[in-house]
Amino acid sequence: MATDAATAEMAAASLCDDLEPATTRTRIRDVLATGAARAGESVVVGGWVRTGREQGKGSFAFLELSDGSCAAALQVIVDAAVHPLARLTATGTSVLVEGVIKEPPQGTKQNIELKVSRVLEVGEVDAASYPLPKGKVKIPLETLRDVVHLRSRTNTIGAVARIRHQLAFATHSFFHENGFLYVHTPIITTSDCEGAGEMFQVTTLFSQAEKTEKELKENPAPSESDVTAAKVLAQEKGAAVAQLKGAKAGKQDIDAAVAELKKAKDNVARLEERSKLKPGIPLRDDGTVAFENDFFKRQAFLTVSGQLQVETYACALSSVYTFGPTFRAENSHTSRHLAEFWMVEPEIAFANLQDDMNCAEKYVQYLCKWLLDHCREDMEFMVKNYDKSAIERLELVSSTPFVRISYTKAVELLMNVTAKKFENPVEWGIDLASEHERYLTEEIFKKPVIVYNYPKGIKAFYMRLNDDQKTVAAMDVLVPKVGELIGGSQREERFDVLKQRILDAGLPLEPYEWYLDLRRFGSVKHSGFGLGFERMILFATGMENIRDVIPFPRYPGRADL
């Protein structure tokens, strides 16, 4: 009620007498949470009709109303005398109503309902064309991807959205409580963190080419003779100025001649510039694209990771993290890949691989416990409809110490497996596939596993080279259901070693000179990791396809809205 008082106080102080009064709306979640304790109280609620049906020969209607604040809906009763019922009962209709909270008759499943006294607003729906089904009819998640602008009205996507929100809030809470600073890293970058080259390019060259082509059609480029004629005219104007000065003409005459000369020179410059205009993408003499003519005067991309940039702040502010969208132009159609996805990437100064693993384990456990404490209703919905073990999995991970084994030991264990034939053969040096990761965590250990010290050939250039010269100080956190949830490492802090690793990866040094500067000037041991946010949601909810746990999925062939 403190919020209502604050709203009233703001309204009293307002001078906006010409505006409609603010709406004092109560969330359905709050109405349901207090239950019968608020019986007899008048409230305003708003939401969308999940199901509506007329009863009593059309004398009243029941509406199941949801505003997205919780998984449950509020039963609303509207008499025909209050509002035409046919305008309210279609699934998807939005209503804002005022009514009295009351206890329903005994024997009904609801513990509270709302008897409407006034219908304040209605957003009607053409039931024949509305793409979402009525009531509890289950629509395939694949079909919902075709109506991505409406799918958040369904129970499943609504639950996922609330779980996603809680995980994001928990992420900021964890790092804030542990002394980390949140750093916004750039979405546009000129360096490839992963070195894989699967990046979306950011360029204005195509739009510039279209603009130039249109301009040349409307106003063709000047010919060589046009430019020559303009130069001759400028020379004549220059000679005229010189003649007037030699004759000691009046200041007014000389100024006028100088102005004519300037005009002629400007015209030459304009014609010379326009004569260089050519249709198409600008190319260098060797046929490569002339990116020096692009917006940033060099190649630019959408980031695949904010890690390299956030390291600059870790090397000054000690403990930092970034949390934002990342992009990968990988032409993959699997249920585990997106072209745009979110990453949580902390970076810690004065930290080795052990510190990195400790932080990752505490963070994952914090997220799991947070969902158990703050999102129980939505998690129960997931258990009922998608994954019966979802809550058990959260309880296991939140309370169980993670197993830690070396990559070499993990490979040895997998090579000794006889109960299962892997699709991808196991040998030292391979990048463990999802089937291997899940077998380790689901079958061998039956708990989360951290695998560390991977072969250098399958990991990124920035990971610290171990003394054996064969492995790097990398670690992956593996969990049931999804396999790899986190990838991290101790970063290479030695200048010479890092420089050679960049060259060995076949990358040019120039874009990474700033990164090398962190090792030139006050280098420090530091570590970090990245958690794929959508993978965390898959793990938590038991959903099967990553396209269903991000609001607006981007993947090959689809970028709706």
C-alpha positions in Angstrom: 0.0 0.0 0.0 3.0 2.3 0.3 3.2 2.4 -3.5 -0.4 3.6 -3.7 0.3 6.3 -1.1 3.4 7.4 -3.1 1.3 7.5 -6.3 -1.3 9.7 -4.6 1.4 12.0 -3.3 2.8 12.4 -6.8 -0.6 13.1 -8.2 -1.3 15.8 -5.6 2.0 17.5 -6.5 1.3 17.3 -10.3 0.3 20.3 -12.3 -0.9 18.2 -15.3 -4.6 18.9 -14.9 -5.1 18.5 -18.6 -4.0 14.8 -18.6 -6.0 11.7 -17.9 -5.5 10.6 -14.2 -2.9 7.8 -13.7 -4.2 4.3 -13.5 -4.0 2.6 -10.1 -3.9 -1.0 -11.1 -3.2 -4.0 -8.8 -1.2 -6.9 -10.2 -3.0 -10.2 -10.4 -0.1 -11.8 -8.6 -0.7 -9.5 -5.6 -4.5 -10.2 -5.6 -3.9 -14.0 -5.6 -1.1 -13.9 -3.0 -3.3 -12.2 -0.4 -6.3 -14.4 -1.2 -9.3 -14.1 1.1 -7.6 -11.6 3.3 -8.6 -8.9 0.8 -12.2 -10.1 0.4 -14.5 -7.1 0.1 -11.8 -4.8 -1.2 -12.4 -2.9 -4.4 -9.4 -3.1 -6.9 -8.6 -2.4 -10.5 -7.0 -5.2 -12.5 -6.0 -5.5 -16.1 -5.0 -8.3 -18.3 -5.7 -10.6 -21.3 -8.4 -13.1 -21.4 -7.1 -16.7 -21.5 -10.6 -18.2 -21.6 -14.0 -16.7 -21.5 -17.4 -18.3 -21.4 -21.0 -17.0 -20.9 -23.1 -18.7 -18.3 -26.7 -18.5 -17.0 -28.2 -18.2 -20.4 -26.0 -15.2 -21.2 -26.7 -13.4 -17.9 -23.0 -13.4 -16.9 -19.6 -14.5 -18.0 -16.5 -16.1 -16.4 -13.1 -14.7 -17.6 -9.8 -16.2 -16.8 -7.6 -13.1 -16.7 -3.8 -13.0 -16.9 -1.5 -10.0 -16.7 1.8 -11.9 -16.9 2.8 -11.1 -13.2 2.5 -14.8 -12.3 1.6 -18.2 -13.9 -1.9 -18.3 -12.4 -5.0 -16.5 -13.8 -7.6 -14.6 -11.8 -11.3 -15.6 -12.3 -13.4 -12.6 -13.1 -17.2 -12.5 -13.2 -19.0 -9.9 -15.3 -22.7 -9.5 -15.4 -24.4 -8.7 -18.8 -25.8 -5.6 -17.2 -22.3 -4.3 -16.7 -20.9 -4.8 -20.2 -21.9 -6.7 -23.4 -20.4 -10.1 -22.7 -19.7 -11.0 -26.4 -17.1 -8.2 -26.5 -15.2 -9.7 -23.5 -15.0 -13.5 -23.9 -12.8 -14.0 -26.9 -9.3 -15.3 -26.0 -6.7 -12.5 -26.3 -9.1 -9.7 -25.4 -7.6 -7.1 -23.1 -9.6 -5.6 -20.3 -9.2 -3.2 -17.5 -11.9 -3.7 -14.9 -12.8 -2.5 -11.4 -14.5 -4.9 -9.0 -14.7 -6.4 -5.6 -12.6 -9.3 -4.4 -14.7 -12.1 -3.0 -14.5 -15.7 -1.9 -16.0 -18.1 -4.4 -18.6 -20.8 -3.4 -17.1 -23.8 -1.6 -16.1 -26.7 -3.8 -14.6 -24.5 -6.6 -10.9 -24.7 -7.4 -10.4 -20.9 -7.1 -9.7 -19.4 -3.6 -10.5 -15.9 -4.8 -12.4 -14.2 -7.6 -13.3 -10.7 -8.7 -16.9 -9.5 -9.2 -16.7 -6.7 -11.8 -18.6 -3.5 -11.1 -17.1 -1.5 -14.0 -15.4 -2.3 -17.3 -13.0 0.6 -17.8 -11.2 -0.4 -21.1 -11.6 -3.2 -23.7 -9.2 -4.2 -26.5 -11.3 -6.5 -28.6 -10.1 -9.5 -30.7 -11.3 -11.0 -33.9 -11.6 -14.5 -32.7 -11.6 -16.0 -36.2 -8.2 -14.6 -37.1 -6.5 -14.7 -33.6 -3.6 -17.2 -34.1 -3.4 -18.5 -30.5 -5.8 -21.2 -29.5 -8.5 -20.9 -26.9 -8.1 -22.1 -23.3 -5.7 -25.0 -22.5 -5.2 -26.2 -26.1 -1.5 -26.8 -26.4 0.1 -25.2 -29.4 3.5 -26.6 -30.6 6.5 -24.4 -29.7 7.6 -24.6 -33.3 4.4 -23.0 -34.4 4.7 -20.3 -31.8 8.0 -19.2 -33.4 5.9 -18.1 -36.4 4.0 -15.6 -34.2 6.9 -14.5 -32.0 5.1 -11.1 -31.4 2.2 -12.9 -29.6 3.8 -16.0 -28.1 4.6 -14.3 -24.8 0.8 -14.5 -24.1 1.1 -18.2 -23.7 1.7 -19.9 -20.4 5.0 -21.5 -21.5 6.7 -18.4 -22.9 5.3 -16.3 -20.0 6.9 -18.7 -17.5 10.2 -18.7 -19.4 10.2 -14.9 -19.5 9.7 -14.7 -15.7 12.5 -17.3 -15.1 14.8 -15.4 -17.5 14.1 -12.2 -15.6 14.9 -13.8 -12.3 18.1 -15.3 -13.6 19.2 -11.9 -14.9 18.4 -10.2 -11.6 20.2 -13.0 -9.7 23.2 -12.5 -12.0 23.5 -8.8 -11.1 22.8 -9.6 -7.4 25.6 -12.2 -7.2 28.2 -10.0 -8.8 27.2 -7.0 -6.8 27.3 -8.9 -3.5 30.8 -10.1 -4.4 32.3 -6.7 -5.2 32.2 -6.8 -9.0 31.6 -3.8 -11.2 29.2 -4.1 -14.2 30.9 -2.9 -17.4 29.1 -2.2 -20.7 31.3 -3.6 -23.5 30.8 -2.7 -27.1 28.6 -4.6 -29.5 30.6 -3.3 -32.5 34.2 -4.5 -32.4 37.3 -4.8 -34.7 38.7 -7.9 -33.1 37.7 -11.5 -33.1 37.8 -12.9 -29.6 37.3 -16.6 -30.6 39.5 -16.5 -33.7 37.0 -18.6 -35.6 36.0 -15.9 -38.2 32.3 -16.6 -37.9 31.3 -13.0 -37.4 28.7 -10.7 -38.7 30.2 -7.7 -40.5 29.1 -4.2 -39.8 29.4 -2.0 -42.9 27.8 1.0 -44.6 29.5 0.2 -47.9 26.4 -1.4 -49.4 24.2 1.6 -48.6 26.9 4.0 -49.7 27.1 2.1 -53.0 23.3 2.2 -53.5 23.3 5.9 -52.7 26.2 6.6 -55.2 24.5 4.6 -57.9 21.3 6.5 -57.5 23.2 9.8 -57.5 25.1 8.9 -60.7 21.9 8.1 -62.5 20.4 11.4 -61.6 23.6 13.4 -62.0 26.3 11.6 -64.0 29.9 12.0 -63.0 31.8 14.8 -64.9 34.0 13.7 -67.7 37.8 14.4 -67.9 37.1 17.2 -70.3 34.7 18.8 -67.8 37.4 18.8 -65.2 40.0 20.1 -67.6 37.7 23.0 -68.6 37.0 23.9 -65.0 40.8 23.9 -64.3 41.4 26.2 -67.3 38.6 28.6 -66.0 40.3 28.6 -62.6 43.6 29.4 -64.2 42.0 32.3 -66.1 40.4 33.6 -62.9 43.8 33.4 -61.2 45.4 35.3 -64.0 42.7 38.0 -63.8 43.4 38.4 -60.0 47.2 38.7 -60.7 46.6 41.3 -63.5 44.4 43.4 -61.2 46.9 43.3 -58.4 49.7 44.2 -60.8 47.7 47.2 -62.1 47.0 48.2 -58.5 43.3 48.1 -59.1 40.9 49.1 -56.4 40.2 46.9 -53.4 36.6 46.3 -54.4 37.6 45.0 -57.9 40.3 42.8 -56.5 38.0 41.3 -53.8 35.4 40.5 -56.5 38.0 38.8 -58.7 39.3 36.8 -55.7 35.7 35.6 -54.9 35.4 34.5 -58.5 38.7 32.6 -58.3 37.6 30.9 -55.0 34.3 29.9 -56.7 36.2 28.4 -59.7 38.6 26.5 -57.4 35.8 25.1 -55.3 34.1 24.0 -58.5 37.3 22.2 -59.6 37.5 20.4 -56.3 33.9 19.4 -56.5 34.2 18.1 -60.0 37.4 16.2 -59.2 35.7 14.6 -56.2 32.6 13.6 -58.2 34.8 12.3 -61.0 36.1 9.6 -58.6 32.5 8.3 -58.0 32.1 4.8 -59.3 29.2 2.4 -58.9 29.6 -0.7 -56.7 31.7 -1.5 -53.6 35.0 0.4 -53.6 37.9 -1.9 -54.3 41.7 -1.6 -53.9 44.1 -2.1 -56.8 44.5 -5.8 -55.7 40.8 -6.4 -55.9 40.2 -6.5 -52.1 37.5 -4.4 -50.5 38.6 -0.9 -49.6 37.4 -0.8 -46.0 39.2 2.5 -45.5 36.2 4.0 -47.2 33.8 2.4 -44.7 32.2 4.1 -41.7 34.9 3.1 -39.2 37.7 3.3 -41.8 38.4 -0.4 -41.1 36.6 -3.7 -40.9 34.1 -3.9 -38.1 32.0 -6.8 -36.7 29.2 -7.6 -34.2 31.0 -9.0 -31.2 31.2 -12.7 -30.4 32.3 -11.9 -26.8 32.9 -8.9 -24.6 35.8 -10.7 -22.9 38.8 -9.0 -24.4 37.3 -5.5 -23.8 36.2 -6.3 -20.2 39.8 -7.5 -19.5 40.9 -3.9 -19.9 38.7 -2.9 -16.9 39.8 -6.0 -14.9 43.4 -4.8 -15.3 42.4 -1.5 -13.5 39.4 -2.2 -11.4 40.1 -5.8 -10.4 36.7 -7.6 -10.4 34.3 -6.8 -13.3 31.7 -8.4 -15.5 29.8 -7.8 -18.6 26.4 -9.1 -19.5 25.0 -8.5 -23.0 24.2 -9.8 -26.5 26.8 -11.5 -28.6 26.6 -12.7 -32.2 27.9 -15.6 -34.3 27.4 -16.1 -38.1 27.4 -19.8 -37.8 25.1 -21.5 -40.3 23.8 -24.0 -37.7 20.2 -25.2 -37.4 20.6 -27.2 -34.2 18.5 -26.8 -31.1 21.5 -25.5 -29.2 22.6 -22.6 -31.5 21.5 -19.0 -32.1 22.9 -16.3 -34.2 22.3 -13.8 -31.3 22.6 -14.9 -27.7 23.5 -13.4 -24.3 26.7 -14.0 -22.4 27.6 -13.3 -18.8 31.4 -12.7 -18.6 33.2 -11.9 -15.4 36.9 -11.1 -15.3 39.0 -11.2 -12.1 42.5 -9.7 -11.6 45.1 -11.5 -9.4 43.2 -14.7 -9.9 44.4 -18.1 -11.2 42.5 -21.1 -12.6 41.5 -22.3 -9.2 40.0 -18.9 -8.3 38.2 -19.0 -11.6 36.6 -22.4 -11.0 35.6 -21.3 -7.5 33.8 -18.2 -8.8 32.0 -20.2 -11.5 30.8 -22.9 -9.1 29.5 -20.3 -6.6 27.7 -18.4 -9.4 25.9 -21.4 -10.8 24.9 -22.6 -7.4 23.6 -19.1 -6.6 21.5 -19.0 -9.7 19.9 -22.4 -8.9 19.1 -21.5 -5.4 17.7 -18.2 -6.5 15.2 -19.9 -8.8 14.2 -22.3 -6.0 13.6 -19.4 -3.7 12.0 -16.9 -6.1 10.5 -18.8 -9.0 8.9 -21.8 -7.5 5.5 -21.5 -9.2 7.0 -21.2 -12.7 9.4 -24.0 -12.0 6.5 -26.2 -10.9 4.8 -25.4 -14.2 8.0 -26.6 -16.0 8.1 -29.8 -14.0 4.4 -30.5 -14.9 4.7 -29.7 -18.6 8.3 -30.1 -19.8 10.8 -31.8 -17.4 9.8 -33.7 -14.3 13.3 -33.5 -12.9 13.8 -29.7 -13.4 13.5 -28.8 -9.7 15.4 -31.9 -8.5 18.2 -30.8 -10.9 18.3 -27.3 -9.4 18.4 -28.7 -5.9 21.2 -31.1 -6.8 23.4 -28.4 -8.4 22.7 -25.8 -5.7 23.8 -28.0 -2.9 26.4 -30.4 -4.3 30.2 -29.6 -4.6 31.3 -29.8 -8.2 33.7 -32.6 -9.3 36.9 -31.3 -10.7 39.0 -33.5 -13.1 41.6 -32.8 -15.8 40.8 -33.1 -19.4 43.3 -36.0 -19.6 41.5 -37.9 -16.8 38.1 -37.1 -18.4 39.2 -38.6 -21.7 40.6 -41.7 -19.9 37.2 -42.3 -18.2 35.3 -41.9 -21.5 37.6 -44.2 -23.4 36.9 -46.9 -20.8 33.1 -46.6 -21.2 31.7 -49.9 -22.5 28.0 -49.3 -21.7 27.5 -46.7 -24.5 28.9 -46.3 -28.0 29.6 -42.6 -28.7 28.8 -41.1 -32.1 32.1 -39.1 -31.8 35.1 -41.4 -31.0 37.0 -40.4 -27.9 40.8 -39.7 -28.0 43.1 -37.2 -26.4 43.1 -33.9 -28.3 39.4 -33.9 -29.4 37.0 -31.1 -28.4 34.6 -33.0 -26.2 31.1 -33.2 -27.8 27.9 -32.7 -25.9 27.4 -36.4 -25.6 30.7 -36.8 -23.9 30.1 -33.9 -21.5 26.6 -35.1 -20.6 27.9 -38.7 -20.0 30.5 -37.4 -17.6 28.0 -35.3 -15.6 24.8 -37.5 -15.9 26.2 -41.0 -15.8 29.7 -41.2 -14.4 29.5 -38.6 -11.7 25.8 -37.8 -11.5 26.6 -34.2 -10.5 28.2 -31.1 -12.0 31.7 -31.5 -13.3 34.5 -29.0 -14.0 37.0 -30.2 -16.6 40.3 -28.3 -16.7 43.6 -28.2 -18.6 42.5 -28.7 -22.2 44.8 -29.2 -25.2 46.0 -25.9 -26.5 45.0 -26.8 -30.1 41.3 -26.7 -29.3 41.2 -23.6 -27.2 41.5 -19.8 -27.9 44.8 -17.9 -28.1 44.3 -15.9 -24.9 44.3 -18.9 -22.6 47.4 -19.4 -20.5 49.9 -22.0 -21.8 50.8 -24.6 -19.2 54.3 -25.7 -18.4 53.8 -28.9 -20.4 53.5 -26.7 -23.6 50.6 -29.0 -24.6 47.7 -27.8 -22.5 46.2 -24.5 -21.5 44.7 -23.4 -18.1 41.2 -23.6 -19.4 38.1 -25.0 -17.7 34.5 -25.9 -18.6 31.7 -26.4 -16.2 29.5 -29.3 -17.3 26.0 -29.8 -15.9 23.2 -32.3 -16.5 20.8 -31.7 -19.4 23.0 -29.3 -21.4 26.6 -30.4 -21.0 28.9 -27.3 -21.1 27.3 -24.4 -19.3 30.5 -22.3 -18.7 33.8 -22.0 -20.5 36.7 -20.1 -18.9 40.4 -19.9 -18.4 43.3 -18.2 -16.8 44.4 -15.6 -19.3 47.9 -15.5 -20.8 49.6 -12.6 -19.0 53.1 -13.1 -20.5 53.7 -10.7 -23.4 56.0 -12.9 -25.5 53.9 -16.0 -25.1 50.6 -14.2 -25.9 52.2 -12.6 -29.0 53.3 -15.9 -30.3 49.9 -17.5 -29.6 48.2 -14.8 -31.7 50.6 -15.5 -34.6 50.2 -19.3 -34.2 46.4 -18.8 -34.5 46.9 -17.2 -37.8 45.6 -13.8 -36.6 47.1 -10.4 -37.5 48.9 -8.6 -34.6 47.6 -5.1 -35.5 44.0 -5.5 -34.2 45.4 -6.9 -30.9 48.1 -4.4 -30.1 45.8 -2.8 -27.5 45.4 -6.2 -25.9 49.1 -6.7 -25.9 49.5 -3.4 -24.2 47.8 -4.9 -21.1 50.8 -7.1 -20.9 53.3 -4.4 -21.8 52.1 -2.1 -19.1 51.6 -3.6 -15.6 50.6 -7.1 -16.6 48.7 -9.0 -14.0 47.6 -12.6 -13.6 43.9 -12.7 -14.3 41.1 -15.2 -15.1 37.5 -15.2 -16.3 34.7 -17.2 -17.8 31.6 -16.9 -19.9 28.2 -18.4 -19.2 25.8 -18.8 -22.0 22.6 -17.2 -20.6 20.2 -19.1 -22.8 22.0 -22.4 -21.9 21.4 -21.6 -18.3 17.7 -21.2 -19.0 17.6 -24.5 -20.9 19.3 -26.2 -17.9 16.9 -24.7 -15.4 13.6 -25.2 -17.3 14.2 -28.4 -19.2 13.2 -26.8 -22.4 14.6 -28.6 -25.5 15.2 -25.8 -28.0 17.2 -22.7 -27.3 14.9 -20.7 -29.7 12.2 -21.0 -27.1 14.1 -19.4 -24.2 15.0 -16.1 -25.8 12.3 -13.5 -26.6 13.2 -12.9 -30.2 15.3 -15.8 -31.6 17.7 -15.1 -34.5 18.9 -18.1 -36.5 19.7 -18.8 -40.2 16.7 -17.7 -42.2 14.9 -16.0 -39.4 15.1 -12.5 -37.8 11.5 -11.7 -37.1 10.6 -8.2 -35.8 
